[in-house]
Amino acid sequence: MREHKTARTYTITELCERFDVTPRTLRYYEEIGLLTPQRRGTHRIYNERDRVRLQLNPPRAAAGVQPRGDPRNPRAL
């Protein structure tokens, strides 16, 4: 018989702590399509794909760098 493995999921708090970023950073990455969490009510549920994307694309906000084109960053215009 095959075992059914449940896919690992992460909360926004778990990913923020793991990558040393703010919840706003993860929400921004969701806005631009880098992350695609599922929703359960008002909660975001991130999957292994989202975690790997963060690992391969370290959040620039952790280094104090805002993404290019961000309207809140006057130097990006």
C-alpha positions as CSV (number, residue, x, y, z in Angstrom):
1,M,0.0,0.0,0.0
2,R,1.1,3.5,-0.7
3,E,1.3,6.0,2.2
4,H,-0.5,9.2,1.7
5,K,1.8,12.1,2.7
6,T,0.3,15.4,3.6
7,A,2.1,18.3,2.0
8,R,3.9,20.6,4.5
9,T,2.3,24.0,4.9
10,Y,3.5,27.1,6.6
11,T,1.9,30.1,8.3
12,I,2.9,33.6,7.5
13,T,4.6,33.8,11.0
14,E,6.6,30.7,10.3
15,L,8.0,32.0,7.0
16,C,8.6,35.5,8.5
17,E,10.7,33.9,11.3
18,R,12.5,31.5,9.0
19,F,13.5,34.3,6.5
20,D,13.7,37.2,8.9
21,V,11.2,39.3,7.0
22,T,8.0,41.2,7.9
23,P,4.5,40.0,7.1
24,R,4.2,43.0,4.8
25,T,7.1,41.7,2.7
26,L,5.3,38.3,2.2
27,R,2.1,40.1,1.3
28,Y,4.0,42.3,-1.2
29,Y,5.5,39.1,-2.8
30,E,1.9,37.8,-3.0
31,E,0.8,41.0,-4.7
32,I,3.5,40.7,-7.4
33,G,2.8,37.0,-7.9
34,L,6.0,35.5,-6.4
35,L,4.0,33.7,-3.7
36,T,0.6,32.1,-4.1
37,P,-0.7,31.1,-0.7
38,Q,-4.0,29.4,-0.2
39,R,-6.6,31.1,2.0
40,R,-8.5,29.6,4.9
41,G,-10.8,32.4,6.0
42,T,-8.5,35.4,6.6
43,H,-5.4,33.2,7.1
44,R,-2.7,32.6,4.4
45,I,-1.4,29.1,4.1
46,Y,1.9,28.8,2.3
47,N,3.1,25.6,0.7
48,E,6.6,24.1,0.1
49,R,6.7,25.8,-3.3
50,D,6.4,29.2,-1.7
51,R,9.1,28.3,0.8
52,V,11.5,27.2,-1.9
53,R,10.8,30.4,-3.9
54,L,11.7,32.5,-0.9
55,Q,14.8,30.4,-0.4
56,L,15.9,30.8,-4.0
57,N,14.9,34.5,-4.1
58,P,16.0,35.8,-0.8
59,P,13.8,38.7,0.2
60,R,15.6,42.0,-0.5
61,A,13.6,43.7,2.3
62,A,15.7,41.7,4.8
63,A,18.7,43.5,3.4
64,G,17.0,46.9,3.5
65,V,16.5,47.0,-0.3
66,Q,13.1,47.8,-1.7
67,P,12.1,46.2,-5.1
68,R,12.6,48.3,-8.2
69,G,9.5,50.1,-9.4
70,D,8.0,50.3,-5.9
71,P,6.2,53.6,-5.7
72,R,7.1,54.0,-2.1
73,N,10.8,54.1,-3.1
74,P,11.5,57.5,-4.9
75,R,14.8,56.2,-6.2
76,A,13.1,53.4,-8.1
77,L,11.2,55.8,-10.5
